[in-house]
């Protein structure tokens, strides 16, 4: 699994990381990667990203 974080993240390990799975996205806290992950369907993830972008504008 390849974990990625936002390009807006600084050098500190205090951000959310996401990894693609077949048909889903896994999300974890970079400060505590051993604490587990939350999984969202691809449709749920896309809906979340759209909502987040709308909130920015």
Residue frames relative to the residue before (quaternion, step in Angstrom):
aa qw qx qy qz dx dy dz
X 1.0000 0.0000 0.0000 0.0000 0.00 0.00 0.00
X 0.2162 -0.7806 0.5763 0.1081 3.59 -0.84 0.98
X 0.2131 -0.7935 0.5628 0.0907 3.56 -0.49 1.22
X 0.0709 -0.7898 0.6091 0.0148 3.56 -1.00 0.90
X 0.1286 -0.7744 0.6116 0.0980 3.53 -1.19 0.56
X 0.6952 -0.4971 0.3345 0.3972 3.52 -1.27 0.43
X 0.5033 -0.6323 0.4959 0.3177 3.54 -1.12 0.67
X 0.5831 0.5715 -0.3650 0.4474 3.60 1.27 -0.24
X 0.5233 0.6400 -0.4115 0.3837 3.59 1.24 -0.26
X 0.4085 -0.7004 0.5314 0.2450 3.52 -1.07 0.74
X 0.7248 -0.4125 0.3093 0.4570 3.55 -1.23 -0.38
X 0.5427 0.6088 -0.4029 0.4153 3.59 1.25 -0.25
X 0.4248 -0.6982 0.5169 0.2547 3.55 -1.16 0.57
X 0.4729 0.6694 -0.4467 0.3588 3.57 0.73 1.03
X 0.5058 0.6248 -0.4372 0.4034 3.52 0.55 1.17
X 0.5382 -0.5801 0.4946 0.3593 3.51 -1.36 0.00
X 0.1584 -0.7651 0.6174 0.0919 3.56 -1.03 0.82
X 0.1343 -0.7857 0.6004 0.0647 3.56 -1.12 0.69
X 0.0791 -0.7766 0.6241 0.0333 3.55 -1.18 0.67
X 0.4151 -0.7054 0.5208 0.2427 3.55 -1.04 0.82
X 0.0836 -0.7432 0.6631 0.0328 3.50 -1.11 0.87
X 0.6330 -0.4990 0.3799 0.4539 3.62 -1.13 0.21
X 0.8612 0.0097 -0.0530 0.5054 3.58 -0.49 1.23
X 0.7665 0.2805 -0.1675 0.5530 3.59 1.22 0.20
X 0.2782 -0.7110 0.6153 0.1962 3.53 -1.40 0.14
X 0.2141 -0.7488 0.6150 0.1234 3.56 -0.98 0.91
X 0.1065 -0.7907 0.6025 0.0196 3.57 -0.99 0.89
X 0.0459 0.7985 -0.5984 0.0471 3.58 -1.00 0.84
X 0.5209 -0.6009 0.5130 0.3231 3.54 -1.36 0.29
X 0.4152 -0.7403 0.4683 0.2454 3.59 -0.60 1.09
X 0.6072 0.5570 -0.3609 0.4367 3.62 1.15 -0.46
X 0.7992 0.1430 -0.0416 0.5823 3.56 1.13 -0.70
X 0.0284 -0.8539 0.5193 0.0187 3.63 0.59 1.06
X 0.6335 0.5410 -0.3318 0.4426 3.59 1.16 -0.50
X 0.5520 0.6538 -0.3734 0.3584 3.60 1.26 -0.28
X 0.6516 -0.5146 0.3232 0.4539 3.60 1.21 -0.16
X 0.3531 -0.7255 0.5580 0.1939 3.52 -1.34 0.11
X 0.2979 -0.6718 0.6361 0.2353 3.50 -1.39 0.28
X 0.1686 -0.7882 0.5849 0.0913 3.59 -0.93 0.85
X 0.0856 -0.7798 0.6202 0.0074 3.52 -1.02 0.94
X 0.5097 -0.6052 0.4966 0.3568 3.56 -1.09 0.63
X 0.6536 -0.5062 0.3748 0.4196 3.58 -1.21 0.39
X 0.6481 0.5221 -0.3167 0.4550 3.60 0.98 -0.83
X 0.6453 0.5090 -0.3214 0.4703 3.60 0.97 -0.79
X 0.6565 0.5177 -0.3091 0.4533 3.58 0.96 -0.87
X 0.6472 0.5079 -0.3162 0.4725 3.59 0.95 -0.87
X 0.6450 0.5136 -0.3204 0.4663 3.60 0.95 -0.84
X 0.6382 0.5218 -0.3203 0.4668 3.60 0.99 -0.81
X 0.6747 0.4937 -0.3022 0.4580 3.60 0.85 -0.93
X 0.6328 0.5223 -0.3332 0.4645 3.61 0.98 -0.79
X 0.6625 0.5014 -0.3049 0.4655 3.56 0.91 -0.92
X 0.6481 0.5174 -0.3184 0.4592 3.59 0.95 -0.84
X 0.6551 0.5002 -0.3132 0.4718 3.60 0.98 -0.80
X 0.6433 0.5183 -0.3247 0.4606 3.59 0.98 -0.79
X 0.6436 0.5280 -0.3188 0.4532 3.58 1.02 -0.76
X 0.6346 0.5420 -0.3274 0.4431 3.60 1.12 -0.61
X 0.7377 0.4265 -0.2240 0.4730 3.61 1.10 -0.62
